[in-house]
Amino acid sequence: MITKAMKQGLSFVFVMAFLAGCSSTDTKTDSDADAGANGGVNTGTANGGSLGSSDGSEEGMEELETVIYFDFDQAVLLPEARSLLLAHAEQLRGTNTSVRLEGHADERGSREYNMALGERRANAVRDFLVLQGVNRSNLEVISYGEERPLALGSGESSWSKNRRVEIDY
Amino acid sequence: MRKLVALLLCCFVSVAHAQLTIEITQGVDNPTRIAVVPMGWNGSTPLPEDVSAIIAANLQRSGQFDPVARTSMLSFPSKDSDVFYRDWRIMGTEFLLIGDIEERGGRYYVTYHLYDVLGQRKVISAGQVDGGAGQLRDVAHHISDKVYEKITGIPGAFATQILYVEAFQNTGTQDRFRLMLSDADGARPRMLLESDQPLLSPTWSPDGRQVAYVSFETTRPAIFLQSLATGQREQLTDFTGLNGAPAFSPDGRQMAMVLSKDGNPEIYTLDLRTRQFTRITNHYAIDTEPSWTADGKGVVFTSNRGGKPQIYKVTLASGRVERLTFEGEYNARGRVSLDGKTLVMVHQRDGVFHIAAQDLTTGTLRILTETNLDESPTIAPNGAMLLYATRFGGKGILAAVSLDAGTKYRLPSKQGDVREPAWSPFFN
């Protein structure tokens, strides 16, 4: 996913939407150079579409962090996550905005267990949002386990960034 | 969406430059000295493969043999009548392997003899094997298996293969995942599938003809079955939530897997003939990573029902669940050896993830590896070695360790991150 690298440094939905649009040129260049792997273009397009719609939905939309972090082998929401999710719930309540909740884990331990752990984390975010009045049918949960790290490399500084749920508008 | 995803399905496409190369890191204390003499060959052009070198490398990698260097050999006999025991005895050679290769009609015919130098007797007399032009490595693996079994009493597993996943993930570029198949020594890598979405959990059918794995190509995880001979694929699952950790039953009729369609990750079995799913576990905690016991009557799995991941076993007939691991706070992805005596797993100690083996009779747990971030242990069909994934030099690599921890070697990849090895059954 070409936007993965872009997403790493970006916390704001608004900025993400803007840059995802810009990055489509890079995407094509990359895949041209790659000769044959043109999946990046497709993925990038799908992403740009959904991001664009949220951009247009509300001009003065609050600039919210979209990544929720977790402790090792835990799917319990941390206190700071709760306040952030309350703000997301505020934004989503009563709308038809579809959101994809992507659960992830760090590289430690076994892969399929981490796949289940990522789903647990995304479920925790979903359940919290539903309790706050967000329409459950607008929330899709998917786990990537440890397959899509945000930060490459081994060590707590990378691991802490990878134990996460990404809220994908 | 599915048709948009770049998915390159290749059956036996050679990716020669990505070969895994072996680095032996530890062998047993008193390995058997064996001389593998270059095989006789009278052809006009050199052979495409050095059969003797492949055999010597195989035996050395097992950790139980110390092959004599060619430069130390006093003679290169290729026929029985050319063998003089004293030439080999004075060098401390315990066993001697010689052979002769002939080509007839595009096919190679090998005759080989194995000698017990100290006992001055032939232990394999005029062993025969033949193969086509592209099969000299197979010929070498076959002879290696025969020699290994004759001397150690354990069937060799050199003529087996491995599946693994190779991932290319770098900041700013498209992820690529490849399902790879190679010889057990990492040679002859072939790409079975390539995707820009994650591929994981490859596993073999017990007859070695099919593989199953998890692919995210539909944008969600799904279990696929693929024939090695034809490359034909079939999607087996398409449920909401997890569709993962496929594992064929020993008789090949069923597949265990994890599904979270009912809300929690639970173990299910799929009858591959009737396509009937049966739920095996029922717990609000994570249950995943099923693996069959050798008799097919039970499934071991990882569960955090006790708060931390530990390995449990469910007896299919009764549904009774028992906990198998008690040492440490993280034990996962168990695999039971074919003799049913040993459970290997990912085990955390002092914050480090190792591969450990637990004696299922005594309960004694032993850490086998000294590396970190170890995962995905897979036992060779002869039960002598296991392969696992670890990190080395900042990359994911495969490494091997014997079940007694006496022998260790690495198969580093020159390209991407290599992970999730799955050792094939014997091909008969």
Interface residues (C-beta under 8 A of the other chain):
Chain A: M1 I2 K4 A5 Q8 D30 S31 D34 G36 A37 N38 G39 G40 N42 T43 A46 D73 E107 R108 G109 S110 R111 E112 Y113 M115 A116 L117 E119 R120 V141 I142 S143 Y144 G145 E147 R148 P149 L152 G153 S154
Chain B: M1 L4 V5 A6 L7 L8 Q169 N170 T171 G172 T173 Q174 D175 R176 S195 D196 Q197 P198 L200 S201 F216 T219 R220 P221 G241 L242 G244 A245 V258 S260 P265 I286 T288 E289 T302 N304 K308 P309 Y330 A332 R333 V346 Q348 F353 N372 L373 E375 S376 R391 G394 R419 E420
